[in-house]
Amino acid sequence: MSLGETIRNSQVWKSIFRHPMPLDRRNRIVVMLTNFFLHLHPVSIKKQGIALSYTWCMGGVTFFLFLVETVTGVLLMFYYRPTLEWAYHDILDLRDVTSLGILRELHRWGAHAMVITVWLHMYRVFLTGSYKPPREFNWVVGVILLLLTLLLSFSGYLLPFDQLAIWAITVGSNMARASPILGYEGPFQQLLQIGDIDMITDTSDARFVTIGERNVGEMTLNRFYVLHCIGLPLAVTLLLAIHFWRVRKDGGISGPL
Amino acid sequence: MHGHDPHFYESIQGFLGSYYLVLSIMNAVAALYLWRRLGRWLEAALLVVLFGGGFVVLSGIAYGGGTRVLGLPQSFKDFVNANTGPVIYTLGTTAVLVIFFVFRRFFTKPAVAWVSLNLALLFMGLSMTDPNFSLIVTKPDNVPIVGLIFLLGFFTWLATYKAVLNDDRLAQGLPPLEKEDSEKVLVWPDLVYTELICMIALTALLLVWAIGLKAPLEAPASSVKTPNPSKAPWYFLGLQEMLVYYDPWMAGVVLPSLVLVGLMAIPFLDFNKKGNGYYTIAERPFGYIIFQLGFLELWITLIILGTFLRGPNWNFFGPYEYWDPHKVLALNNKDLSQFFWVDLLDSGLPKAPSDSGTLVQLGYILKRECVGFVGLAVYFVLLPPILAMTVFRKFFARMGFIRYMLMSNLLLFMAALPLKMVLRWVFNLKYIVHIDEYFLNF
């Protein structure tokens, strides 16, 4: 018996993989049904549904980039402290000192790429009319995931806390100040006035809620850090699960009827 | 050149040399494919000689230190800088998209598409020797957008190419191409291996990208030193560009929210059952055109404008123009109320006596802005029923009241942006309704 065979016949191996190597038709079907990671897929699929010229692979690429962002992001958290005192210095260290400083490049370019691929995914789904019944709801989930991707990228933009970061977030969050009703300088904010007491002030409006203080500072850094590392990824994970589940339940990848 | 690196031409030698070399290899591979797989040796030979050889020569010149001659003529660059502006840019991109759409049968021919790609890449390479162009395009966070432009170009070509093929087949009563491949295959190995290869290729690409291009890190944050221009992250620059035409509450809050609502509403508004699961244009022209207008013109080209062509003070700068912070543009925009009360009726704007109560002041404001309110009422309230009785007659019949009203209002909001742009360019119109007292400017 060769070494490979010995391993594959061992009790440990068999306890993990509950079928022989997927070399014949039966085991190629069984592997899809018994492996946790593979069970996202169906067992068989129309040839057209895996043609790259049809799918562009953009949904899959986006999901892969999300995984890359998760792994590099967790590793970056070891090196980064979200405080005014340390944030910028830790990024400087990642650039100049830390051995695995390239993690930051991977994370940043992966994030830009993810924004692009998620748009391309939406573009493909629209152009093939794949949002049409019975996939209406999954398109809606997809739009929310697209929004969450942008918010993830936006919240991460602040974390290096350099000039680029703080002013991009300032420009972005200034919009919230102009929200109708809820913004300090927005139309109809006077509606939320009780007697002489103004409910919407520069310390209670939508912008203040977003950035946690009057100007982008340490509270903002904290809020964006928590959102970036915990809040938004959790929301994305949940919606991704629903998104993938619905792809299968709505009849798999789209194609002509 | 204003204060640019005196060694600029030397600094781009290596990059340009490799750039042209890669383009040459790209054409060689394409020629090999044409020759071996398709047996079209004549086209293959042409490709090798014309583009493969041409790019090798350019690459040699660049590596040899001749980057100075590999540029566009100064007169051309001056002409472009002097003659571009938001108006030309917007009308130009729209016109290009319309031409591509109308003559899609011609432009999607693989030969035409390949030559166009080569010419676009050549133009890009020639522009890179301009210090101002190079400076803005190679800003680390802008590099992805250059990638986005080429990716969108490629995928739009691919989708249109397949749609044209399918439309021909459908016209002949044949099923779409996608239907031909409805034979089933096992996911292991066919799909699983594709995914694995994709993941490896993508990892390699990300690593090369990460090694080749440093992530930006500027000076430490300072709340007193405002950079000029201050820009949002690139994917929001379309919204920042809208600030030129709308106040923040519209450009930053209402319109983006409506974009999301509108996107989510698409499957519930599009009652056309055809075109589900294959590329086609002929079977769903209305949905296709509206989406392309919204995505390519109102989202992507505005981002490109906001990123590459908006400089200090959010002024427009040509692609080869130095971003001069002292460039001054005369702004003499006028409100609709001024046109009406001052220019037309030759009286001052109605103004409430300073000691009057809130209601009186409100009355005066309404009087002052009455023309704008009437205009908005006609646009948002009167126009949907008029459209329902005329151009959207069939839509209204198929969709019912609520769905039709939602669609027409979303479309009207979407059209509000280009309309406001045109009004600004033609009449210097600032606001249709201008109520600073309540931050309500439209």
Interface residues (C-beta under 8 A of the other chain):
Chain A: P22 R25 R28 I29 V31 M32 L38 H41 P42 V43 S44 I45 K46 K47 Q48 I50 A51 L52 S53 Y54 W56 C57 G60 V61 F64 L65 V68 Y88 I91 L92 R95 I102 R104 E105 L106 R108 W109 G110 H112 A113 V115 I116 W119 L120 M122 Y123 R124 F126 L127 T128 G129 S130 Y131 K132 P133 R135 E136 W139 V140 V143 I144 L146 L147 L150 S153 F154 Y157 P160 F161 D162 Q163 L164 A165 I166 W167 A168 T170 V171 G172 N174 M175 A176 R177 A178 S179 P180 G183 E185 G186 P187 F188 Q189 Q190 N215 V216 G217 S254 G255 P256 L257
Chain B: D141 P144 G147 L148 L151 L152 F155 L158 A159 K162 A163 P175 P176 E178 K179 E180 D181 S182 E183 K184 V185 L186 V187 W188 P189 D190 L191 V192 T194 E195 C198 M199 L202 T203 L206 L207 W209 A210 I211 L213 K214 A215 P216 L217 E218 A219 P220 A221 S222 S223 K225 T226 P227 S230 K231 A232 P233 Y235 F236 L239 Q240 D247 P248 W249 A251 G252 V253 V254 L260 L263 M264 I266 P267 F268 D270 N272 K273 K274 G275 N276 G277 Y278 Y279 T280 R284 Y288 F291 F295 I435 Y438 F439 L440
